[in-house]
Amino acid sequence: PHIWRAAKLKSTFHVNGMEIGVDNLQTTLYGGVLTAKGSVDLSAGTLQTLSLSLTDVKLDQWYRASGIATGDLTGRMDFSMNFMESALAVDSLKGNGWAKLTDVSARNIPLQRNLFVVLVIPMLSRITFERIYADLSLKNGKLSTRQLTGKGTPLDFKGDGRIGLDGAFSGNVEGVFSGYFVRSLPPLV
């Protein structure tokens, strides 16, 4: 199971009847900073508003804590999400935001460890991305992106789709390999 480890938590709260608000929450999370501001109305069972922001999260710290434990994933992540008024239930949440990953390097992670990559295209066992960006839309508890882009070596990609609560992506992705990578491939026939 994944464990979220936060440290140096600072926050101010307000309570007005059954409405509870967080005026300014700040904590460190995987080497970065998480900030939040929002309120809930417990009598109505609603999230009034919530703004979440992650800045400079270290992917290697998150990856090690995730328990996946094979390969290496490094880089930085920034994230922002603004939730709109909705019921206090995961399948009712709605909001908009974005995620940006920079200086990403993936080496021998599970996606890259299949036999085809290992035997035929070992260069794919290490992929880097200068930048990965996704706009995010949350509606009825479902997270989706209409713009997913990545600029990397040896692959650039773009796509759209849905991201499940388990982090699994389901959608359309179109990739383009760099010319030098294509020329380095062994002949198929």
C-alpha positions as CSV (number, residue, x, y, z in Angstrom):
1,P,0.0,0.0,0.0
2,H,1.1,3.5,-0.8
3,I,1.9,5.7,2.2
4,W,1.8,9.5,1.9
5,R,4.5,11.0,4.1
6,A,4.2,14.7,4.8
7,A,6.3,16.8,7.2
8,K,6.4,20.3,8.6
9,L,2.7,20.8,8.5
10,K,1.5,24.4,9.0
11,S,-2.1,25.5,8.7
12,T,-4.8,27.8,9.9
13,F,-8.4,26.7,10.2
14,H,-11.7,28.4,10.8
15,V,-15.0,27.0,12.0
16,N,-18.4,28.6,11.5
17,G,-21.2,26.4,12.7
18,M,-20.9,23.3,10.6
19,E,-18.6,24.9,8.0
20,I,-14.9,24.1,8.4
21,G,-12.3,25.9,6.4
22,V,-8.6,25.6,5.8
23,D,-7.3,29.0,5.2
24,N,-3.7,28.0,4.4
25,L,-2.3,24.6,4.7
26,Q,1.4,24.0,3.8
27,T,3.5,20.9,4.2
28,T,6.4,19.2,2.6
29,L,5.7,16.1,0.5
30,Y,8.3,14.0,-1.3
31,G,10.8,16.9,-1.2
32,G,8.2,19.4,-2.6
33,V,5.6,21.6,-1.2
34,L,1.8,20.9,-0.9
35,T,-0.5,23.8,-0.3
36,A,-4.2,23.7,0.1
37,K,-7.1,26.1,0.8
38,G,-10.8,25.3,1.0
39,S,-13.9,24.6,3.0
40,V,-16.6,22.0,3.6
41,D,-20.1,22.4,4.9
42,L,-20.8,19.3,7.0
43,S,-24.5,20.1,7.5
44,A,-25.0,20.0,3.7
45,G,-22.4,17.3,3.1
46,T,-20.7,19.4,0.5
47,L,-17.2,20.5,-0.5
48,Q,-17.6,24.2,-0.9
49,T,-14.2,24.9,-2.5
50,L,-10.7,23.4,-2.5
51,S,-7.5,24.5,-4.2
52,L,-4.6,22.0,-4.1
53,S,-1.1,22.7,-5.4
54,L,2.1,20.6,-5.4
55,T,5.4,22.2,-6.3
56,D,8.7,20.6,-7.0
57,V,7.8,17.1,-5.9
58,K,10.8,14.7,-6.4
59,L,9.6,11.8,-8.5
60,D,12.3,9.5,-7.1
61,Q,11.1,10.0,-3.6
62,W,7.5,9.3,-4.6
63,Y,8.5,6.3,-6.7
64,R,10.4,4.7,-3.9
65,A,7.5,5.3,-1.4
66,S,5.0,3.9,-3.9
67,G,6.3,0.4,-3.4
68,I,6.7,-0.3,-7.1
69,A,10.4,-0.8,-6.3
70,T,11.8,-1.8,-9.7
71,G,13.7,0.5,-11.9
72,D,14.4,4.2,-11.4
73,L,12.1,7.2,-12.0
74,T,13.5,10.7,-11.5
75,G,12.4,14.2,-12.2
76,R,10.1,16.9,-10.7
77,M,6.4,17.3,-10.7
78,D,4.2,20.4,-10.3
79,F,0.4,20.0,-10.0
80,S,-2.6,22.3,-9.5
81,M,-6.3,21.4,-9.0
82,N,-9.2,23.7,-8.2
83,F,-12.3,21.8,-7.0
84,M,-15.8,23.2,-7.4
85,E,-18.7,22.8,-5.1
86,S,-19.8,19.2,-5.0
87,A,-21.0,16.5,-2.6
88,L,-18.4,15.1,-0.2
89,A,-18.1,11.8,-2.1
90,V,-15.2,10.8,-4.5
91,D,-17.6,10.0,-7.3
92,S,-19.2,13.5,-7.1
93,L,-16.0,15.6,-7.1
94,K,-15.5,18.1,-10.0
95,G,-12.7,20.5,-10.8
96,N,-10.0,21.5,-13.3
97,G,-6.3,21.6,-13.1
98,W,-3.0,20.5,-14.7
99,A,0.1,18.5,-14.0
100,K,3.6,19.1,-15.3
101,L,6.6,16.8,-15.0
102,T,10.1,18.0,-16.0
103,D,13.5,16.4,-16.4
104,V,12.0,13.0,-16.2
105,S,14.1,9.9,-16.6
106,A,12.6,6.4,-16.5
107,R,15.0,3.4,-16.5
108,N,13.9,-0.2,-16.2
109,I,10.5,0.6,-14.8
110,P,7.8,-2.2,-15.2
111,L,6.5,-0.8,-18.5
112,Q,10.1,-1.1,-19.9
113,R,10.9,-4.5,-18.6
114,N,9.1,-6.7,-21.2
115,L,11.1,-9.2,-23.2
116,F,10.7,-7.3,-26.5
117,V,12.4,-4.2,-25.0
118,V,15.1,-6.2,-23.3
119,L,16.1,-8.3,-26.3
120,V,15.2,-6.2,-29.4
121,I,15.2,-2.6,-28.4
122,P,17.4,-2.2,-25.3
123,M,17.6,1.6,-25.9
124,L,14.0,1.8,-24.6
125,S,15.1,0.6,-21.2
126,R,15.9,4.3,-20.5
127,I,13.7,7.1,-21.7
128,T,14.0,10.8,-20.8
129,F,11.5,13.6,-21.1
130,E,12.3,17.3,-20.9
131,R,8.6,17.9,-20.2
132,I,5.3,16.0,-19.8
133,Y,2.1,18.1,-19.4
134,A,-1.5,17.2,-18.9
135,D,-4.6,19.4,-18.5
136,L,-6.9,17.8,-16.0
137,S,-10.7,17.7,-15.7
138,L,-12.4,16.0,-12.8
139,K,-16.1,15.2,-13.3
140,N,-18.2,12.7,-11.3
141,G,-15.1,11.4,-9.7
142,K,-13.5,10.6,-13.1
143,L,-10.2,12.3,-14.0
144,S,-9.5,13.0,-17.7
145,T,-7.2,14.9,-19.9
146,R,-7.8,16.3,-23.4
147,Q,-4.2,17.4,-23.8
148,L,-1.4,15.1,-22.8
149,T,2.0,15.9,-24.3
150,G,5.5,14.7,-23.8
151,K,8.8,15.9,-25.3
152,G,11.6,13.4,-24.8
153,T,14.4,11.2,-26.0
154,P,13.9,9.0,-28.0
155,L,10.1,9.6,-28.0
156,D,7.6,12.5,-28.2
157,F,4.0,11.8,-27.6
158,K,0.5,13.4,-27.4
159,G,-2.8,11.9,-26.3
160,D,-6.0,12.2,-24.4
161,G,-7.9,9.9,-22.1
162,R,-8.9,9.0,-18.5
163,I,-6.8,8.4,-15.4
164,G,-8.3,5.9,-12.9
165,L,-8.1,6.3,-9.2
166,D,-5.4,3.6,-9.3
167,G,-3.3,5.8,-11.6
168,A,-4.0,3.6,-14.7
169,F,-4.3,5.6,-18.0
170,S,-6.9,4.6,-20.5
171,G,-7.0,6.5,-23.8
172,N,-5.3,7.4,-27.0
173,V,-1.6,8.1,-27.2
174,E,0.3,8.8,-30.4
175,G,4.1,8.6,-30.2
176,V,6.9,9.7,-32.6
177,F,10.4,8.2,-32.3
178,S,13.3,10.4,-33.1
179,G,15.2,9.8,-36.4
180,Y,18.4,8.7,-34.8
181,F,16.5,6.1,-32.7
182,V,14.6,4.7,-35.8
183,R,18.0,4.4,-37.7
184,S,19.4,2.5,-34.8
185,L,16.8,-0.2,-34.9
186,P,17.7,-3.7,-36.2
187,P,16.1,-4.7,-39.5
188,L,12.9,-6.6,-39.1
189,V,13.3,-8.8,-42.2
